[in-house]
Amino acid sequence: MIENVKKLIDEISLLINNNDLELAKTKTNKIISSNPSTDIFYNVLGIINLKLKIYPDAIENFKKAIKNNNKFISAIINLGIAYQEVNKIPQAIEAYKKAILINPSMYEVHNDIGLMYRKENNSELAITHFKKSLEIKNDYDKGYFNLATTYKKLNDLDQSLIYFNKTIEINPNNNGAYFEIAEVYRKQKKFDQAFKFYDLSKNEKTLYKTLQCCFEEGSKEKYLKQLKSIIKIDPNDRRIASLASFAAQKFNIENIYPFCPNPINFIYKSSIYHHVKNSNCFINNLLTELSDQDFNWEPKGRTTIKGFTTKDLSGSELPNIKKLENIIFKELLNYYDHHRDENINFIINKPKKYKFVCWSNRLKKEGYNMPHMHPSGWVSGVFYLKIPSKIKGDEAGIQFHLDGDDFISDDKGKLPIKKISPNIGDIVLFPSSLFHSTIPFSSNEERVCIAFDICNAE
């Protein structure tokens, strides 16, 4: 029996709140070593490991808490959260369902189950659980919002509007709902209503989306008027730059947005072999370094399909990543020198101070990255560590194009595209505003790269 449980929990909670997680962990482990049958402190240890992002340990901690007390609802829910963090969705759902068997009135857990089913592309069960959360608490704005976004995903736009409007009726400060309503109206080509709700949303994409509305209305004059007004506010927004390049092709006009009007002309390829004598050794060392990192399968909010992605590695203090960063900055100087005569903001307004952000993608058979651009970068790029050997044509390559996001155009005219079939050791640089994607491959091999953004740190 542990004495002064409340006092001990208060002490550890204070350490956790002050982000002194290692000391909190040490104290908790000491308590557990003397009291292995405790449920509370195994749960506390799991929470600490969750915060430290040591997910396998957190999962084991919560399991031990539940073994010691199979009705410990907090530990059961936390187990679901931990499984969710490592993308083990069926196990997360199982944990959450155990929790609602103990307490069926937990509307937030029904909502979490709905989110998990939606991630599994099971919209029917997702809707069932969102509605169940609302049966329990009929003023739960998150439930209405998630129900609305699910109907939007199913392209049932009228139904989604009903629930988005219910969301802001309950919570007028839910700016995400205003933005989603605007998106629905844009898809319905109700552009005046879309403009109104984009403004109400106060979203960082508002200027970009209102310009998109002007383009999709098909009025060249209205589009140019809006673009000129945006240039006065922000001439270097990468999202707007991507749309401006696309719209210029579709309207057959000059691209007046000054960031990088013709981004496909600014794709640059070099090789690690220019910088490192024993390049194969460096690449193998980097692959070994990466093997110790946490790769998540198709992580939420990322573009990876049938593959794994890490978190940001730039702050990880990995020696070979740091060496790669130094090499990339040398190539960046070459890149800028190559384009030194270009009178565009991308070159003449380049940042004086940079931040390097990188992550690794590991694609499996038929894996690819969906079309995307990098709105927070200035220059983006890829370094290739593994390329499948049994490939056909353009498989496993990277392709650059002007269309992406959900740009809508009735004109299906051909847009420029550039494809690169990289070799191991290649470094590719390009403007962060340029849409790009990868081409799936059919061989049972891996494609491993490090993607990066060179961001403005001023």
N, C-alpha and C positions, 0 to 999 in steps of 0.2 A: 504493500500500500504506500503510495506516494503522499508524503505530507505537504501541506501548503500548495496544493495543485494550482489554485488561482494565482497565488503570488508568483510561482514559477512561470506560469503562462504569461502573466503581465510583464515579467522581466524579459522573457524571450520575445514577446510581441513588441516591446519597446525597441529591442535590438533590430527586429525585422523592419519596423517603421523607420528606424534610423539608417537602414540599409547596411547594417553591420551583420551581414548574413553568415559569414564564416564563424564569428563568435557565437551567434545564435545556434548554428549547427553543432558546434563543439559542446555547448551547454546541453542541447537536446540529446545528443548522442550519449553524454555522460549519464543523463537521467535514464535513458533507455537501457544502458548497459547494466544498471542496477535493478531495472524493472522491465524485463523483456515482455511481460504480459500486458503492458500498457497499450491502450488504443489511442488515447488523446495525443501522446507525445510522438507516436509514429505518424499520426496525421499532421502534427506540427512540423515534423522533419520533412514530410512530403511536401508541405507548403513551401518550406525553405528551399528544397531542391527544385521545385517548380520555378521559384523566383530566380534561382541560379541557372535555370534552363538545363538542369541535369535530369532529363525526363525519365530515363530508365530507372534511376534510383528513386525518383518520386513515385513512379508506378509501384515499385516494390514496397516502398514505405506505406502507401495507401492500402495495398493488399494485406500487409501485416496488421494494420489498424483494423481492417475489416475482419481478418481472421480472428482477432482478439475480441471483436464485437461486430457481429454480422448485421446488426441493426444501426450501425453508426452512419447515419445518413450523410453527414458532412464529408466523411472519408470516401463514401461511395460516389458522391458528386465530384469530389476532387479527383478521384480515379478517372472519371469520365473526362474531366478537363485535361488531365495528363495524356490520356489516349488521343484526345482531340489535337493536342499540341504536336504529337508525332504522326498525325494523319492516320491513326488506326480507328477509322470511323465506325466499323461494326462493333468494335469493343467499347467505344465511347457510348454508342447507342445502348448496348447491353447494360452498361453501368447506370446510365440515366434511367433506364426502364426499371432497374432494381430499386432506384431511389423513389420513383413514383408508386411502386407497389407498396412501399412502406408509408409514404405520405402522398396520396393521389391529388392533394390540393395544391401542389407546387407548380404553379402556372409557368414560372420561369424555366423549369426543367422541361416541361412540354415544349416550350419555345426552343430550347437547346436541341431537343430531339428533332424538331422540325428543321432546324438549320442543318443538322447532320444528314437527315434524309435528303434535303435539297442538294447538299454537297455530293451525295450519291446519285443525283439525278432522279430521285424518286419523288417527283412533285406531288403525287397523290397523297403519299403518307406525310409529306411535309405539311401540306395543307390541313390534313386531319389533325396534326398536333398543334399547329398554329391556332386552329379553330377551338381546339380543346383548351388551350391556354386562355382564350378569350371567353369561353364558357365559365371558366373559374374566376376570371377578373376582366370584366367587360370594358374597363377603361385602361387597358394595358396597351399603351401606344406602340411599344416595340412589336407586340403580336400583330397589330394591324399593319405596321410597316413591313414586317417580314412576309405577311400574307400578300400584301400588295406587290412586293418585289417578286414573289413567286409567280403570281398571275402575269406580271410583266414579262418574266422569263418565258412563260408559256404563250406570250404574244396575245393574251386576253387583256387588251389595253383598257377596255371599258370597265372591266371588273377591278383591275388594278387601281384605276382612278377613284373608284368608290372607297377603297381601303386606304389609299394615300390621303384622301380628303378627311377620312375618319381620323387618321393619325394626327393631322394638324388641328383638327377640331379639339382633340384631347390635349395635344401638346403643340401650341402655336410656335414654339421655339425649336421644333424639329426641322432644322434647315435642310437636312438630307431629304426629307419628304417633299419640300418645295422643289428641290432640284429634280427629283424623280418625276414629279408631276410635269415639270417643264419638258423632261425627256419624252414622256408619253405624248404630250401635245406636239412635240417636234415630229415624232414618228407618225402622228395622225395628220401632219401638215397643217396644224392649227398654230401658225407661227406667232400670231399676236399674243395668244395665251402663253405660248412657250416663253416669249420675251419677258412677259410679266413675272412668271414664276422663276425664271433664271435670276432676275434681279432680286426677287424676294429671298432666294436661297443663299445669297452672299457667298457662293461657292467660288473657289479659286479658278474654276473653269468657266466662269460666267462670260467673260469677254470672248473666249474661244467658242463657246456654245452659241452665243448670239450671232457671231460671225458665221458659224455653221448654218444657222437658220437662214441668214441672208443668202448664203450660197444655195441652199436647198430650195428656197423660193424660186430660184432661177433668174432673179433680176441682177444683171451685171452691175447696173448703176447703184442699186441699193447695197450690194456687196462691197463695191469699191468705196462708197461713202462710209460704210461701217469700218472697213479696213483702214482708211485714212484717219479716222478718229481714234482707232486703236493704236496706230503707229505713234501718235502723240503721247499716249499713255505708257505704252511698253513696246519698243521696237525689237525686243529680243526674246519674246516668249516662244519657247520651242514648240508648244502645241499649235499656236497660231501660225508659226512658220511652216509647220507640216501641212496645215489646211491651206495656207496661201499657195504653196507649191502645187498642191492637188487642184485647187480651184483655177489657178492660172492656166493649167493644161486644159481643163474642161471648158473654160470660157474662151480659150485661145487668146489670152491677153498677157502682157508683161506682168511678171510678179513684182509688185512694188514693195512688198514687205522686206525690210532691209537685212534681216538676220542672215539668211543663206538662201537666196532665191532659186538656185539650181543645185540642190544638195547632192544629186547623183554624180555631179562633176567633182565631188570632194571626197571620194572613196580612195583610200590609200592602203597599200599592202607592202609590208616589209617582212623581215624574218629575224628570229632570235639568233640565228647563225651569224648575223653581223656583229653580235655583241658578246657572245659567250663561246670560248674555244671548245670546251667539251659540252656542247649543247645537249646531247643525248643524256648525259649524266645529270645536267641541270633539270631537264624535263622529268626524268625518273625521280629525282629528289622531290620535285614539286608534286608529282603524283603521289608519292609516299606521304608527303605532308598533308595532302588533301584527303587521303584515305582515313585520317584520324578525325576529320570534320564531320559534323552532322549534316547529312543529305536528307531532305524531305521529298517524298514522292508527290509530284504535281501540287506543290504548295498553293494555298489559296492566295489570290491576288497576283499570281505570277503567270507567265505565259507558257510554262513548260507542260507539254503533253507527252505522256509515256516516258517520263524521265524524272530525275532528281535534281534538286537545287539546294545550295547552301544559303545560309544567311550572309550578311556582309562580312567579308574576311579581312578588310583593310585595317581593322583595329586589333587583329589577332596576334600581332607580333611574330608571325611566322617568318623565319629568315628568308626563305626562297620567294615568298610573296613580296617581301620588301625589296628583294633583288629585282624581281620582275617589275615592280613599280618604278624603280630607278631606270630600268631599260625603257619602259614605256614613255617616261618623261623625256628621255633622249630622243626617242622616235617622234614625240610630239614637237620638239624643236625642228626636226627635219620636215615634219608635216607642214608646220607653219612657214618654214623657209620655202618649201615647194610652192606655196600659195601666196607668197609675200606680196605679189602685185595685185591681188584681188581687193577691190574696193567695196567690201561688204562687211557688215558688223561682225560676222563670225570670225573674221580675220583681224580687222582694225580695232575692234573693241574686245579682243580676247582678254580674259581675266589676267590680272597681275599675280594673283595668288590662287592656288588650286587646292582642291581636296580630291583625293583618289578613293574611289569606292569600287569594290570588286566582289564577285561571287562566282561560284563554279556551277556549271550545268553538266549533268551526266545523262545523256540520252541513251535509251535502249532501242531495241528493234522497233521500227515504225515511229520512233520518237521525233518530236520537232518542237520548235517554239513558234507560237502564233504571231501574226503581224503585230508589231508594237514599235514605239519609239521611246526615248528616254527624256521626259520633260524636265528632270532635275539636272541633267548633264549639260555640258557645253560640247565636249567631244566624247564620243563613245567608241568602244572597240571590243575586240575579241582576240584572245591568244589561244592557239590550238595545241592541245596536249595529246589527244588521241583522235584518229580518224579511221573509220571502218575501212578495211582493205578490200572487201568484197562488195563493191558498189557499182552501180550502173549509171552512166550519164551524170546528171547533176546531183544525185543522191548525196545527202549529208552536207550539201553546200549551204551557203548563205545567200539570200537574195534581197536586193534593195528595191523599193518601190515607193510610189507617192501615195497610194491608197492604203488606208488602214483605219483603225478605230471603227466607226460605223458610218463613214462618209457615204451619203446617199446621192446618187446621180442617175437620172434616166438615160444619160448618154453612156453607152457601153464601149465607147471608143478606146483604142489601145493606149495605155499609158507606158512611159519608159520604165524599163526594168533592167537591172544589172545583177548577174549571178557570178559568184566566185566559188570555185572548188578549192578549198584551202588544203594545204599540206601541214603536217605536224611541224610546229615551230613558227608558223605564220602569225604575224600580228596585223590586224586590220583595224584601221581608224576611219571614222566617218562622223559627220555632224549629228548631234543628238536628236535633231529634229527629223531625221530621215527614218521612215518606216523600214523595217527589215523583218525577216522571218527565216526559219531554217527549213530545209527540204528533207522530208522523211527518208529513211533508208530501210531496205528490206533484209539486210544481213543480220545475223544474230551476234552483233558486236556492240561496242560502246563508242560513243562520240563524246569526248570530254574536252571542255574548254573553260577558260576563265574569261568571263565578260566583265567589263568595267565601264565606269563613267568617270570622266575628268570634269569636276564640278567647279563652279565659281565659288571661291571661299572668301571673297572680299566682303 
